[in-house]
């Protein structure tokens, strides 16, 4: 653990190396990125294994001295970030490997791997940061990396717009995070997590200030993790290459918001108002995004709204004092969501379209991708014995045990929606007959299918590390030595598991009847409630509302300020310039170089002064 600071440096070295030599290496650049992330993964696993038996390790050095204030930089290895190091480096390694096949033939292949290295470095650096200031630096660097990757196809207007949208919307949330950090520093005189938590426990910060700072920091998490109302950037981020979508949605950028709330959980847990805010936003986002996913026809956008919904689940868990439940679902979701995105990329790679209305019958043609996609779909739907079943039940139990009964039922409905839209996606893509002409459909190469296989295994078995049946090993370890984090496993009534399973199976059954057996018309909802269907289909017109309000107001203010700049500020500058120039020209005319003229002016001036002196009696 003493050398855990090396983990982020491997992808940083790959980034710098590829910037310098990527053009020469061409597609061999993939091996640089793969080896770098493999080194991070191996080191992360070793750190996790050591942390299972050893206490938290922290090392810092003075970075900046301002008067009596010393700002430090370093790293910390505790239970949460030791687990996150493995999740981030594992998914990143698999995405790097998969990208070798997916990005084959791209003209900017080395640049893509350089950006992946930068993005991975930023997330790993964020994870091991021991204080808020260092976290914020890497937090912003993650934003830069996402901007570069989402806008990788910069020649497409939609990709450029998506990159700018993601960058700007997450910056809005980051303003809240920055203000919250400053207020905490004002109250405690430190950015260190340990000192902030000690001040909270000792009552050195008032309850009102704890609530305010926690909510401000949560605003930053809302932006990064795509929670309502700062969620609209995340589906648009699908404009980036599919491996980028897998990395962003599974283990890096969107996970950063959940990780931030989890890492500051003692602060949030000290304020009931802040916890309730997190839970309400999470539950609403879960059902809101799930309802949009019901009617999307772009395979990647369905998965994108699924990500927003699942992140809402995690926030609901954290806001319901379910620290372990939130982190547990963060782990399982990383595996099955990365699997689903990579499998979706395999489908796109084979059929060259993202429109599921044009797909169908791919089960027989994509004999490897199909079963793997099904495993991911079963996991996210919460089918028993898959990882998502265990982590989602933990969240529902946490919500119920905390007394958030209304939010609990919202989460149950969202679980039904999730099962329905995911199997709608599966049946439309893999079953039935092809709905458009698809030539030369073939399975992806092994460099793409092997990473999916690893994730499929994890999507099945990862849930068993924290279950009431097989032992709450993960939960007990996560909360060890910190009472503020709660219990490793929260007990709840058995009927919750039955209800959660029933609604998931009901969602699968309904999707099968509508999109496989065709015993229920596909346009059943749109024909009976066209207005409601239109609202959901258009994503509740949130983007349109923003365009007509925030964007319009911003443009109007910008135009007004531009008018002030052009006609007032620059007008005054030009007037002043013209006046000075006119005076200068007038003076230049007087300066004609004739001594007689200068003498005459001097004599007249002297005469005028003497007259004034005489008239004023010598007072002037």
N, C-alpha and C positions, 0 to 999 in steps of 0.2 A: 504493500500500500504506500510505502514511502516514495515510490517512483510512479504513482498513478498519474502524475502530471504529464508523463510521456504519452498517455493515451490519445489526447487530442492532437499531439504534435505530428503523429504519423500521417494523418490526412492533410495537415497543413503543409508538410514537406512535399506530398504528392501534388498539391495545388501549385506550390512555387516551382517545382520541377517541371510540371507540364506547361506552365506559363513560359518557361525558358526553352524547353526542348520538345514541346508537344508536336509542333509542325514536322519535326524530323521523325519522330516516333510514329506519327499517324495513328493507325488503329492499335498499335502496340502500346499506346497510352493506357489502354484498359488494364494491362497487367500491372502498371505502376499503381493505379487506383485500387485495384483488387488486393494487391499485396499490402498496401498501406492500411486498408480497412481490416484486412485479416490480422495484421499485427495488433491493431487496436482491439479487435475482438478477442484474440488470445490473451492479451494483457488484461482486458476487462474481466474475462472469466477467472483468471488467476487472482485478481483483486477481489472479486466476489467471493471466491472460495476462502480467501484469507479473512475477509470481513465476516464470514459466517462464524468464525471462532474468535475473532479479535474485536476489541472496542473500536469506536470511531477514531479515525486518524485525521489530524488537521495540521497543516503546515503553511505558514505565511511569512512574508518578508515585507519590510517597509518599502512602499512604492513611491510615495510622495509625501513630503513634509511641508505643511503650511502653518507657520507659527508653532503653536503647541500641538497642532493636529497632525496625526500620522495616519495616512491612508495605506492600507496593506493590500497585497495581492498574493494569492496562493491557491491551495486546493484543499478539499475536504472529502473524506470517504466515510459516509454513513450508510445505513441500510438502504435508504431510498435511492441515493444516487449510485450506489454500487449496483443495484438492480437496473437502474436506468442506463448505466454505462453498457451493460451487456445487451439490453434491448436495442439501444441506438446503434451500437457497433455491429450487432448481428444483422439487423434489417439493412443497414447501410452496406455491409459486405455482400449480402444477397442481392441487393439492388445493383451494386457495382458489377457483380458477376452477370446478372440478367441483362444489363444494359449492353454488354459486349455483343449479344446477339440482336437485341432490339434496335440498337443505334447503328448497326453495321451499314456501311455505305454513306453515312452522313458526312457532309463536307467539314463540319465543325466538331468532329468526333473528339479530338483532344481537348477542345474547349469545354465540351460537355463534362468530361471527366475531371477537368480542373475545377469547374463549378461545383461538382458533386463533392470534391475534396474540401473545398472551402465551406460548403454547407455543413458537412459532417463535422469538421473541426469546430465550427461555431456552436453546434448543438452539444458536442462533447465538452467543450469549454464551459458552456452554460451549466451543464449538469454538475460539474465538480467545483463550481464557484462557491467560496465560503462566505461571501458577503453580497449585499444587494448591489453595490456599485459595480463589482466585477460581473455579476449576473446581468446587469443592465447593458454593459458593454457587449457581451456576447449575445444578449437578447436582440440588440440592434443589428449585430452582424448576421444573425440568423435571418433577419428581415432583408438584408442586402443579398444574401445567398438565395433566398426565395425569389426575390425580384429578378435576379439573373437567370434562374432556372425556369420560372414561369414564362418569362419573356424570351426563352432561348430561340424560338422561331421568330425572331424580331422582324422578319420581312412580312409577317402576317399582322394586319392591323388589330385583329382580335387578340393576338398574343401580347402585343404591346399594351393594349388597353387593359388586359387582365393583370399584367405585371404592375402597371401604374396603380390600378385599383387596389391590388393586394398591399402594395407598399404604403399608399396613402391611408387606407382604412385601418391598417394595423398601427400606423403612426398616431391615429386618433386615440386608440386605446393606450398607446405608450405615453401619451401626455398624462393620463391618469396615473399610470405607474410611476412616472417621474415625480409628479407632485406628491404622491404617497410616500415615496422614498425620502424626499426632502423633509416632509413633515416628521417622519420617523427619526431622521437624523437630528432634526430640531429638538425632538423630545428626548432622545437618548444620547446624542452626541456620537453615534456610531452607526456604521452600515452593517456591522457584524450580526449574523443571525443569532448567535449565542447571546450577545448582549441585548439585542432587541427582545428576545424571548424572556431573558432574566428580568428586564424592566417591566414587561407585561405581567409576569408572575408576581413581582414585588409590589405591583400597583403603582409604579412610578409614572404610568401613562393613564390619563383619565379614560373612562369608559367611552365618552363621546369621541375622543381622539382615536382610540382603538378602532371604533366603528368606522370613522371617516377614513383613516389610512387603509384599513382592510378593504373597504369598498373601492377606494381609488386604485389600489393594487389589483383588485378584481377586474376593474375596467380594462387594465392592460391584458389580463388573461382572456377577457371577453373578445378583444381584438385578435389576439394570437390564435385562440382556439375556436374562432368562428362562431361565437355564441350570439344569439339575438340581442341587440339589433345590428351588430357589426359582423354579420355572417355572410353577406352577399359576395364578398371577395372570394370565398373558398370554392364555390362551384365554378366560378370563372377561371380559377387557377388550373382547371383541367386543360387549358390551352397549352400547357407545358407538355413535354414528352411523358408518356405513361409511367416510366420508371420514377420520374420526379414526383408524380402524383402518389405513387406508392410510398416514397420516402417521406414526403410532406405530410400525408394523411395518416401514416401508420406510427411513426416513431420520432419524428423530429419537430417540425414547426408547430403543428397544431397540438402536439403533446406538450409543448413548452408551457402553454397556459395552465393546463391541468397540473403539470409538475410544479409551477410557481405557487399555485394555491396549496398544493400538498406540502411543499417545502416550508411554507409560512403558516402551516395549519395551526400551531399554537396561538398565533396572532388572531386568526379568524375564529378559532374556538373560544376566544375570550369575549366575543361579541355575539349575542343571539341575533341581533339585527343583521349583522354581516353574514352569518351562517344562513339565515332565512333568505336573504337576498340571493346568495349563491344557489341555494336549493331551488328557489322559484325560477330564476333565470334558466337553470339547468333543466328543470322539468318542462318548462314551456318550450325551450329550444328542442328538446327531445321529441315532443309530439308535433311541434310546428314543422321541423325539417322532415320528419318521417312522413307527414301528410303530403308534402311536396314530392317526396320520392315515389309516391304511389303512381304518379302519372307522367314521370319523365321518360323519354324515349332514347336518350343518349346514355350508353352503357356506363360511361365514366361519371356522368352527372348523377345518375342513380346512386352510385357508390359515394359520390361527394356529399350528397344530402344525407346519406347513411352515416358518414363520418360526423357531420354536424350533429346529428341526432345522438350518436353514441357518445360524443364528447359531452352532450347535455346530460346523459346518464351519469357520467363521471362527476360532473359538477353537482348533480343532485345528490350523489353519494357523499361527496365532501361536505356539502351544505347540511347534510343530515347526520353529521358526526361519524360518517362511515369512511374514515381515513383508509382503512385497509381495503374496503370494497372499491373505492375509487382507484387506488393504485393497482389493485388486482385486475380490474377491468381495463385499465390503461395497458397492462402487460398483455392480457389475452387479446385485446383489440388490435394491438400492434401486429400480432402474428396473423390473425385471420383477415384483417383488412389489407395488410401487405399482400397476402395470398390472393385475395380477390382482385386487387388492382393489377398484380402481375398476370393473373389468369385473364383478366380483361384485356391487358396488353397483348397476350398471346392470341386472343380472339381477333383483335384489331389487326394484328400482324398477319393473320391468316385471311381475313375477309376484306380488309382495307376500308372499313366503315365503322362508325360508332353508333349508327342508328339501329336499335334492336328491332324496329319494324321491318327492316330488310334482312334480318337474320332468320334462323330457324334450322333445325335438322343438323346441327353441328356435333351432336353427341357421337355420331358414327364416324365423323371426319376428324374430329379432334379427340382422339381416344385417350389422351393423357390429360389434356387441359380440362375436359368435361368433368371427370371424376374429382379433380382437384378443386375446380370451381364449386362443385357440389359440397365438398367438405367445408370450404369456407362459408358457403351459404347456410349449411346446417349449424355451423358454429355461431354465426352472427344472429341466427334466428332463435338461439337458445334451446335447441333440441337436446334432450338429456344425453349425458355422457360426453358431450363436446364442451370445449373450454368456455364458450360464451354462456352456456347454461349455468355453470357454477358462479361466474363473476356477476352475471346479471341478477341472479337470485340474491347474491350478497347485497347488491344495491337496493333491491326491493325490500329486503328485510331491514336494511339500515333506515330506509325512508319510513317504514311502518313503525319500527321500534322508536324512532325519534318523534313520532306523533304527527308526521307530515302525511296524513291520510289522503287528503285531496291530491297532493303531488304523487303519492303512491299510485293512485288509480290512473292518473295521467300517464305514468310510466308503464303501467300495465297495457293501456290502450296503445301506447307507442310500441310496445313489444309485439302486439298484434299487427300493427302497421308494418313493422320491420320484417316479420316473417312473410307477410303478404307481398310486399314490393320486392323482396329479395328472391322469392320463388317465382314471382311474375317475371323477373329478369331472367332467372334460370330457364324457365319453361319457354320463354320467347326466343331465347338464344339457342338452346340445345335440343329442344324437342320439336315434334311436328315436321313439317316440310319447309324447305327454304322459301322465303317470300320474295326473293329476288335472285337474279342469276349470279352465281358465285363460281368463278373459275379458279382452278389450280389451288383449291383450299388444301393446306397441308399442315401437319403438326409442327410446332416450333422446334428449333434445335435444342439439344440437350443442355446447352449453356443457359437456356431460358427455363427449361422444364425442371432441372435439378433444384434451383433455388425455390421453385414453387413446391416441390416435394418436401423439402426441409420445413417450409412454413406450414404445409398441410399436416405434417406429423405434430408440430407444435400446436396447431389449431385444435388438435384432438387431445393431446396429453397435458398441455400447459395448465389446464384447470385443476388438475389433481394435486397441485402443490398447496392448495388452500381450500379444503372442503370439510364439511362436518363429518363426512364418511371416512375420509382417508387421512384426516389430521390437518389442522390449520397451521401448517409449518410456516408458510410464507407470512401469514398474519401475525403469528406469535413473534416471529423474528423482526418484522417491520416495526412493531411497537415496543420492542424490548428496551427497557431502561428509560422510557419516556411516557409518563402517565397521561400527558396532554393529548396523546394520539389515540387514546381509547383502547379497546380490546382487539385481540387478534381475530376473533370471530364473534359476531353479534347473534345471539339466539333469537329465533322468531318462530311463529306458529307454522306448522307443517303445511297448512292449506295454501300458503303463499307459493310454495314450490309447485303444488298441484295447479293452482290458478295460472301461474306463469307458463307452465308446460301446456296447459289446455289452450290458452290463447295463441301460443306459438303454433301448435298443431292445427288450430282452427284457421289461422292465417295461411298456413301451407295448404290446407284442404281447399280453402276458397280460391287460392291462386291456381291450384290444379284443376278445379272445376271450370274456371274461366279461361285459362290459357293453355291447358293441355287436353282435357276431356271436352271442352267447349260446350258443357251442359248449361252454362250461364253466359249470357251475351257479354262480350267485352265492353260494349258501350252501355251497359246497364246503368251506370251512374251518370254518364254524360247525357244520356237521353232523358233521364228522369229529373236531373238537377243540373241543367246546362250552365246556369249562372255560377253555381258553386264549383262545378267542374272547371269552368273557365278561370275562376279566381285562383284555384289551386294550381292549375296548369300554368298560369302566368306568375306563379310564385308569390301570390298575394299582392302583386304589383308593388313590392317593396322597392325594387330598383326604380320603377317609374315615380313612386312617391319621393324618393331621394332626389331624382333628377329634377322634379318640379319644385322641390323645396330647398334642400341643402345645396345641391349643385347650382340651381338657378340663382339662389341668394348669393352664393359665392361668386358666381360670374357677374351678377349685378354689382356687387361691392367692388369687384376687381375692375369692371368697366368705369365705375365712378371714380375710383382712385387713379385709374389711368387718365381719365379726363382731367382730374386735379393736377396730375403730374405734367400732362402735355400743355394745358392751357393756363394753369395758375403758376405752378412751380417753374416750369420751363419758360412761361410767359414773363414772369418776374426776372428770371435770369437773363432772358433776351433783352428785356427793357433796360435792365441795369447795364448790360454790355453795350447796348446801342447808345445809352446816355454817356457812358465813359468814352466810347469811341468818338461821339460828337464833340465832347469837350476837348478831347485830345486833338481832333482835327482843327478846332477853333484855335487852340493854343499853338498848334503847329503853324498856322497862318501868320500869327504874330511874330513867331521866331523866324524872321526872314534873313538874319545875318547882317543887317545894315546898322552900323554903330550910331549913325545919326538918329535913326528911329528909336533905338534903345535910350539914347541920351534925352530925346524929346519926351519920351514916356516917363523917364525918371524925373525930369524937371517938372512935368505936369503933375506927377504924383506928389512931389515935394510941395508944390504950390497948393495943392488941394489939402494936404495935411496942415499946412500953415494957416490956411483959411479956417479950417475946422478948429484948430487950436485957438485962434483969435475969437471965433464966435462963441466958444464954450468957456472962455475966460481961463483957459489953461487947465481945465479939469480932465480933459481927455488927452 
